[in-house]
Amino acid sequence: MTELLLDAFIKSSVVLALALIAAFLLRRTSADLRHRIWLIALAASVIVALPLPVPEPVTIAVAANFRVTSTATSATARAISWVPVLWSIGVVMVLLRFATGVLRLARMTRSAVASEMPGVVISDSVSSPMTWGAMGPVILLPTYAMDWTEEKLDVVLRHERAHVERRDWLWQAFAQLVTALFWFHPLVWIAAERLRQEAEHATDDIVLSSGSDAAGYADQLLEVAWRIRGNVPHAAVARAEARVSWATPWQGRGTKGRRPPAPV
């Protein structure tokens, strides 16, 4: 088991390092392309870590009569025997974190109020628009969204529905599974976070390409960021983790240096 984990660490390090270089070189291309790079890298990390069948070596039996009495050897054996246990504990902890987030989202959805828009519910338990679910995805809107103009609400719904069409929740759930298996690998955590960020940037590109005003869109994102309170469930597709970066794609387009709008 120890050799398998070490082999997986080395192989996945090579794959993720290549993805990091590729994402950097393609930083001026579409966010969707970079999202695909990180998704492929995470999937490849699992594939290269799978133990492949190899021909069994020829063994020659040699009679021997000796005993190993070294305390150092015994200590090493005991330490190695704990590796699978520690790995299993890490896997369970990461999966439990994701499962807790899913249960929290399910509870929020059950207590939410249905809207006239299909697949959209209103909840006073959320402070940021978000979406979740692979089968029958749900868009959760905060109650203050009902005070938005029809134009503002349409922009937000286009953003969230772009997440649904891209199946971003499914890909992020997959990233959480890979993170659980490789919880000991810092590059896997970085890759999962970059996957989440690029998904947001890709949906921003979709909204902006539909003709939305860039400056107005940035102001609306800042307003949402200003209202965020508490922790957003980690299992949700939401942007609460990077408030400052929300306006980044539009800096230099009339939004740089603006203060977040006061809550309505």
C-alpha positions, 0 to 999 in steps of 0.5 A: 500500500505504501509503495502504491501511494508513493507511486501514485504521488509521483505519477500524479505530480508529473501530470498535474505539473504539466497541467499547471504549465499548460494552464499558465501558457494558455492563460489568455485563452478561454476559461473553458479550455483551461477548465477542460485541462484541469478536468483531464489532469484530475482524471489522468491522475487517477488513471496513472495511479491505478495498479497495472497487472505485470507478469509475475516474476520467476521465483527461486525457493532457497531454504534459509534459517535465520531470524530478524531481531533488529528493532529498527526493522520492526519499527519501520514495519509498524510505521508502514502498517499505519500508512493505509490507516492514515490514508483511509482516515483522510479519505473518509474525512474529505468525503464526509465534508462533501457529504455534509455539504450535500445534506446541507444543500438538500435541507436548504432546498426543502425549506426554500420557497418555489418560484414561478421559474422552473428549477429555481427556488428562493431561500433566506438561508443562502446569501449568494446565488448557487446551484447544485445537483446532477439529476434535476439540478436546482438553482438557489436564489437569496431572498434579496434577489426578488428586489432586483430588476428583471434585467439583473435577475435575468443575468444571474439566472443566465450565469447559474443556468450556464453552470447547469448546462456545463454540468459544473456541479458534476465535475466539481463532485468528481474533483472532490472524489479525486481530492479525497483519494489524493488528500495527501497531495497539495497539487490535487487540492490546487487543481480542484480549486483551479477547476472551480475558478475556471468554471466560474470564469467560463460561465462569466464568458458565456454571460458576457458573450450574450451581450451583457454590459461588462461594467454592470455585470461586475457591479452586480457580482460585487453587490452579491459579494458584499451581501455574503454572510457565513459559509457557503456549502462547499458542495455548491457551485458558488463563488463565495470562496473568492470575493476579491476575484469576482471583479478581476475579469473586468478590471480596466473596463471602468470597474477598477477601484469601485467600492461595493454597492451598499446593500439595498 
